[in-house]
């Protein structure tokens, strides 16, 4: 199970999951491929990306996912909508 998410941060985790899902699809990766590249399970990626579900995960996982997506972790955290700059970079 993921970490307990406080009400105040729920929307942030939901938006982060949406950003990861969107960027994964833009990069042409399946959940399985992203999980393998990030060194995590596919079920963890699925939980993180689940719509309207706030799933807590560690910074270590965030950094691994960002590396696998070839994006700066800060860009994922800032992304409520993914700017063209992030999608087209790298």
Buried (B, 14 or more C-beta within 10 A) or exposed (E): EBEEBEEEEBEBBBBBBBBBBBBBEEBEBEBEBBBBBBEBEBEBBBBBBBEEBBBBBEEEBBBBBBBBBEBBBEBBBEBEEBEEEBBEEE
